[in-house]
Amino acid sequence: MTNPEPDPTPGAARTAREPIAIVGIAGLYPGARGADGYWGLLRETRARALSPGACALADLEVDVARFGIPPAQRRSMTRMQVLMLEAARQCLTDAGYAGRPLATDRTDVIVGTCFGLDRQYANALRVEGARYARELGRAMAGDPGGHVRPHARRAARDLRARLVKRLGAAPHDRVGEMASTIPARIAGAFRLRGRTMAVESADATSFVALEHAVNALRGHVCDAVLVLAGQRRESPLLADALAAKGLGMVPGGPSGGPCDALGEAGFVLGEGVGALLLKRRSSAVRDGDRVYASIRESRLAHDARPGVLRYSTSAEERHRVALACHEAGGVAPGSVQYVEFSGGGVAAVAEAAVGGLGRLFGDVPRGSVVLGCAGDRLGNTFANAGLASVSKAALALYHRGLPPHRPGPDLSEAGLVGTAFRFARSAERWAAGPGDAPRRVAVSGASLAGTLCHLILEEHDSRRPAALGAQAPAQDGTAQDGIEQDGTAQVVSRPEAIAVVGFGGRFAGCADADAFWRTVRSGEDRIGPLPGSVLDRELYFAPDGISLTHTYTELGAPVRVPDGPPAGLPITPRRYAAMDAAQRVVLAVAQETLGRHGRRHSLAGRPGLVAIGSNLSLGTDRRLDAGRSAAELEAAAAELDVLADLPGPDRARILDEARRGYGARAGPLSPADLDGALAGGVAALVANEYRLAAVPVAVEAACASSLAALDAAIGALRSGGADYAIAGGVELACNPRDMVLCSALGLLSRTRITPFDEAADGFSPGDGCALFLLKRLSDARADGDPVFGLLRGAGGSNDARSLIAPDVDGQVRAMQQAFGQVEFDPAAVDYLEAHGTGTRVGDQVETTATAQVYAKPGRHRPLMIGTAKSQFGHTFAAAGGAGLLRALLSIRARTFPPNANLGTPGPELALDDIPARLPTEPVPWPAVPGRPRRAGVSSFGTGGINYHVLLEEHPAEERQDGAR
């Protein structure tokens, strides 16, 4: 399959914000399959009553073999992964790309999910079940009757084996359970080699994914984006956690509507998976795509309020974000004939939306704007809610029809009296606007984290001059004299540099970035035997062989989690205790990052982004589920012959004692428990506690999550959607669950990680967090900020081949994409902070890819190569952050950092081809006349995910005081 040439001037910013075309739609919802099925469901006048059962997605048989998935990996797949593969297939087919080429090298895949996935919960319960098995053995050993004492040890062992069989276990479980494996699977199945990532921002997840896609398309870093979002009720924990916030899954009743998803008693949580294929409208017209509708503009805003996560009920904030969206898109509110509310379920939120948007439409006739909500058919599909609403709006525009809406108690017809809004009681033909103006829809949403969302869609009519106009079909070619061949004005200068105006870090043995640099410079590592509080050796350590239930290594690099919140934050001890450990670490590092910047007041009220790379299923999420799943463990225990033969009272007594020892938690949760379980809650915590009007999002791209989060931040800054961003990553990988699952695949080193060494045999897990405060360089200068370094380019790709084996071509594409954004070539880069996976194959692939890009005739001295993993282990989602922090501090200290534990470099490494050197002690970094010091930072993840960032020294004469 050949790829069309990429659109001209990648990375250039248009003087006008081009509309983004929706060219493919897919949906898997209760009672609906595909775009046509979904539209049919929406047009039904007599919608079914909402209830948890009615809003559940029926099991769908999908032949995963058609997607090229090896049989050995199928048992490790999440159900969401299967559903999204099918939705992606339907979407690409709907867009007409089942039999014609798509620009595969420049097609990104972004997936949104929220809460844990089924395999994540099963794997965690299997590992936690070892503790229950031990408690069962202890209860049997202490049985006063003495009947089962001799069988206690064997029963505990047999129960662990039974849990493996009951819950499932396979070597690929660690890779298969990850949210970021979903877009990677899709990329591999359809040979899409652009960037891949998974995101989560509570019920703003879809909107955040769409915003990132729009930024990427308008920034010309890709030519198409496949966006998917899905929600399933994978665990009873979800219902309990929502109920603790007054948002439990409550049946809607015969008059309940979507916006019944906003009743004071709670909402009906729906299930569903949706997909959209997006392209720039000029590209879609050029390529002959069917265009359902175009996104004219989108805006996200955050109403920051300290305390537990809760919806914004401010009509003023709702009005402000909507007005900003219309002004940015040049769309008069009076030209919008239909408003679609996303999600639904809380009366106060619905009232704020009607009040805020009522001000926006204050000059239009009463009852002239139709109001709808996809939740009247689906319930609140949470992570999927925004995509369900945008899909509904696009279908309404395409079919020129207004679907009927069933009012609910949160949003009734009585509440619309005297406003511009009305409900369509039956399907209506959508008449054209005044003067044959295009039909338009506004989609409005709100998030539990405090985020507010507004999008404007308009119909596409190829007969209408405005449909082409300034966005006429682009022709393949090169822009000249600032004008594309399609006639659209272009700014052909390179994208603006992004300034690092603050940073912080916390890693093993290092409470802050200064301590981190001292350790880096020392050349020592922080890897050693894990304390018993981290790794229970009796339960999980077995040094001989590989198993599905134990780790064969006891080494790691754990971080100290702060005992309390940073000074000045009004966080109660009870709420702090409910936080995930990753949240506690991030709070401390955010304090350091903002403190180093020293000008937090300058951020007040300005739009921003907090993008944190992390696993989308936090440890607290898994532990809460495992703690509430004692019934599953007891069911397995009851199958043991020795217990089955006991009298009922004796068996109940033993099981009750085992339950107490295990720590099963069946009581009510607190409102803060959901916050500690949400991955997006990490970023939301930073935004809310520091009162930043910054949209929070968790980003997962496997081990490249930190750089993927930075890439998202750079896109938001360059698009103008944010004036600043806090970006980086966090993960606490030193835990039994991750170590057991990684050992099952043989990923861990038995001694310690030794990247690029001939004895390299895997990695050692490490904990860590690194954050960076970013601004556009022009803004940093205008604000008088300290500038610690410059991010010049960021590139990403997917191998679209193996989930585990690294690929030279994929890594090369990521590097080339980064260099496509700058004016210098690889020979002008002095240092590479490598991914350094610590395996012979991985290290060879990385150096080979590096040689293909960095081996240039203009290189006059060796490229110095190092990796943070040699000192702090593999910190998973935080790995790219550790690498960027190490490179940044190396530039500032004008010192090439040493590699720890490097004996003899592997003979297969392509070092001489570059040429390159692996320093084992600090080496002075001399200046090169006429240019600043520069470094590249690589981060690669399972699933074939690759990211590369280019970092540059800030000229000394421009540094502000205190920038050290």
Number of C-alpha atoms within 10 A of each C-alpha: 10 9 12 14 13 19 22 20 24 21 26 20 21 17 10 14 18 21 24 26 31 27 25 27 31 30 31 25 25 21 16 17 19 19 22 15 15 23 19 14 21 24 19 15 15 12 19 17 18 28 21 18 13 19 25 20 20 14 9 11 9 12 10 18 10 8 17 12 17 10 10 10 15 16 16 22 24 20 16 23 24 20 23 26 22 23 26 29 20 25 27 22 16 20 21 17 15 14 9 10 12 22 21 22 24 24 26 30 27 25 30 36 29 27 25 26 25 17 24 23 22 22 26 21 27 27 24 20 23 22 21 28 26 23 23 27 24 19 22 29 18 15 17 11 9 10 13 18 17 11 14 22 16 11 23 23 14 15 26 23 15 18 22 20 12 15 17 15 20 19 21 20 25 24 21 24 25 26 30 31 29 30 31 33 28 26 30 22 19 19 20 29 27 29 29 34 26 32 33 29 34 30 28 33 31 30 33 26 27 27 22 22 26 28 24 24 26 26 22 21 28 26 26 30 27 26 26 32 34 30 25 25 21 17 17 11 23 21 17 23 22 20 21 17 18 16 22 20 23 20 22 27 13 13 15 29 35 34 35 36 38 29 27 16 20 23 34 36 32 31 26 31 30 33 31 29 24 28 28 28 28 24 22 21 20 15 14 10 18 18 23 23 29 25 26 25 25 27 22 26 27 29 24 25 21 19 16 21 22 17 17 23 20 17 20 14 19 30 23 17 23 27 21 17 23 21 13 15 20 12 17 12 22 16 18 22 23 25 22 22 26 33 37 33 33 24 23 19 25 26 18 19 25 23 20 23 26 20 18 20 22 14 11 18 13 16 15 17 22 20 26 29 34 31 33 29 28 33 36 33 32 31 31 31 34 33 33 31 23 30 26 24 31 26 23 25 24 18 14 16 16 27 29 23 29 28 23 24 22 25 27 18 13 10 16 19 12 12 20 23 26 23 22 18 14 15 15 13 12 16 12 13 14 9 6 9 13 20 24 28 28 27 25 27 25 29 25 19 31 27 30 27 25 26 27 26 27 27 26 24 16 12 8 12 10 14 20 16 13 15 21 19 21 21 17 16 14 13 19 12 9 14 14 21 17 19 16 21 18 19 18 19 14 17 17 21 21 26 28 26 26 26 27 28 31 27 29 23 17 19 20 19 23 14 16 23 18 12 18 25 20 16 18 17 22 20 23 14 12 18 13 10 8 13 21 15 17 10 17 21 18 16 13 10 11 16 18 19 24 26 29 23 24 27 25 32 26 27 22 15 19 14 12 14 17 16 9 8 13 11 17 11 11 10 16 17 16 18 21 21 21 23 27 21 27 29 22 23 26 27 19 22 23 20 14 19 22 15 16 13 8 11 17 14 14 13 19 29 31 32 32 38 40 33 29 29 24 24 23 21 25 24 17 21 23 26 19 20 20 23 12 16 24 19 10 17 24 18 13 15 10 17 20 12 11 14 9 10 9 15 16 15 14 20 23 15 17 24 21 13 16 20 15 18 17 12 8 10 17 17 20 20 23 26 29 29 29 28 33 32 29 32 30 36 27 25 27 24 18 21 18 26 24 33 29 34 30 31 37 33 36 33 31 31 37 37 36 36 30 30 24 26 29 29 24 23 22 23 19 14 20 24 20 27 28 28 31 36 36 33 29 27 26 25 19 23 24 18 27 26 27 23 24 24 17 19 17 27 22 18 17 25 33 30 33 33 20 19 18 23 22 22 28 32 29 28 28 33 33 32 34 27 23 28 30 24 20 12 14 19 16 9 13 13 24 23 28 25 27 24 26 22 27 30 27 32 30 36 29 25 22 16 22 14 14 25 21 17 15 25 30 25 24 28 29 22 22 21 22 19 23 18 9 11 15 21 18 19 20 26 25 24 27 27 28 28 31 30 23 22 16 23 25 23 21 24 24 23 21 25 21 18 19 27 20 16 8 11 17 11 12 17 25 23 25 28 32 29 30 29 26 32 33 32 30 31 34 34 37 37 33 33 26 29 25 24 29 25 21 22 25 18 15 16 17 28 32 25 28 25 18 20 14 10 17 18 12 15 20 20 23 11 15 22 17 22 16 19 17 16 17 16 14 12 18 11 11 10 7 5 12 16 22 23 25 26 29 29 33 32 26 22 30 29 36 34 35 32 27 24 28 24 19 20 14 12 6 10 17 14 10 12 16 12
